[in-house]
Amino acid sequence: MVRCWRILVDGIGSPTRHALFDFLDDEERRRALRFVRDADQCSYTAAHAGLRLILAAALGGEPRDFTFSRGEFGKPRLAAANGVEFNMSHSGGIVLIALASALPLGVDVEAVRPLADRSDIVRSLHSGEARDLAGLPEAEAEAAFFRCWTRKEAVVKALGRGMDLELDRYRVSARPDDAPAVLALEGEPAPRDSWSLIDLDPAPGGYVGAIAARAKRFTPSCRTLDPAAALAG
């Protein structure tokens, strides 16, 4: 089973935020404190402490006791090998966290917003994606770009490859009327048949998301995590 939680960061009060910060390990605290913007620090804290709350509920134990390591290309994972896979993303006021058993997955969320260099980024994508996006009217192009971007991020995060896999070496569907799909992936002759890519709508008000895994079919169970309630219960 694949489970996905969202956290609405703007709804986290100061006492809850301080309690979440206490769950972080020393390295996570250092990373959180590096953020200049208070909103970014709050999102980071909610994501990493939220993951700890979810793991504690799923596996037992105390949220602060989990330790993490990183894969070859930097993807976080539990230090103890127990088959649990997770991924997280945050943008604006939304955090997404996904959890599965023995299924590497990737999740991404983006706030749809103007980007001054959007056309430059589009040119760095797979030629098929760039062609599909360039042919859209401007009224559709911005949202389509971010939908494409979250799909690509979810795929590369599921692979655990990060920036090692350049943007033009794999392709996802990009036009607004296309179903989410992995259309091309270097080294895999028929990725459409072996990958599942699912769009998520994390929140109203201009957010898009996606979740991906190399699996024939899965349906994520999505819910909202209220950190204050989780701390209380």
C-alpha positions, 0 to 999 in steps of 0.5 A, spaced: 500 500 500 502 507 498 500 512 503 500 519 502 499 525 507 499 532 506 501 538 511 498 545 511 504 549 513 500 555 514 495 552 519 501 550 524 501 554 530 507 557 534 507 552 540 506 546 535 512 548 530 516 548 537 514 541 539 516 539 531 522 542 531 524 538 538 523 532 534 529 533 529 536 531 530 542 535 530 543 535 522 536 537 521 536 542 526 542 545 523 539 545 516 532 548 518 536 554 521 540 555 515 533 558 511 533 565 511 525 566 510 521 563 516 516 560 512 521 556 508 524 554 515 517 552 518 516 548 511 522 544 512 521 543 520 514 540 518 516 536 513 521 532 517 518 532 523 511 530 520 515 524 517 518 522 524 510 522 526 508 518 520 514 513 521 512 512 529 505 511 527 507 506 522 512 502 525 512 504 533 517 507 537 518 515 538 519 520 533 525 523 535 529 516 535 529 514 527 535 515 524 537 516 516 542 515 511 543 517 504 543 513 498 548 514 492 545 520 489 543 523 496 536 520 497 534 519 504 532 513 507 532 509 514 538 507 516 535 501 519 534 496 513 526 494 514 523 495 507 520 501 508 520 507 503 519 514 503 519 520 500 517 528 501 516 534 498 514 541 500 513 548 496 509 554 499 505 552 504 504 545 502 508 538 504 507 532 501 510 525 504 509 518 501 510 512 504 510 504 502 513 498 503 518 495 499 517 500 493 521 506 492 517 512 490 518 519 489 513 525 490 513 532 488 509 538 490 509 545 486 506 552 487 504 554 481 507 561 480 510 565 475 517 564 473 522 569 469 526 563 466 521 558 465 522 558 457 529 557 459 527 551 463 523 548 458 528 548 453 532 544 457 527 538 458 526 532 453 525 535 446 518 532 446 516 535 453 519 542 450 515 541 444 509 539 447 509 545 452 511 550 447 505 549 443 500 551 448 497 558 449 500 562 455 493 561 459 495 554 459 502 554 459 504 555 466 500 550 469 502 545 464 509 546 465 509 545 473 504 539 472 510 536 467 515 538 472 512 535 478 511 528 474 519 529 472 521 530 479 517 524 482 520 519 477 527 521 478 526 521 486 523 514 485 529 512 481 533 515 487 538 519 481 537 526 483 541 531 478 545 525 476 539 524 471 539 530 466 532 533 464 533 531 457 534 523 458 527 522 460 520 524 458 513 524 461 507 526 458 506 534 458 500 536 455 494 538 459 489 533 456 495 527 456 494 522 462 500 522 466 505 517 464 513 516 463 514 516 455 521 515 455 527 513 460 534 512 458 535 504 459 528 502 459 525 500 453 518 500 455 517 505 461 510 506 460 508 499 461 512 498 468 511 505 471 505 508 474 505 516 475 499 519 478 497 526 478 495 529 485 492 535 487 494 537 494 490 543 495 486 549 492 489 555 490 494 553 485 498 547 487 500 541 483 503 534 485 505 527 482 507 521 485 511 515 481 513 508 482 516 503 478 510 498 479 504 496 474 499 499 478 498 502 485 492 507 488 495 511 493 491 513 499 491 520 501 489 524 507 491 530 511 496 530 517 494 535 522 501 535 526 497 538 533 492 532 533 498 527 532 502 530 537 496 530 542 494 523 540 
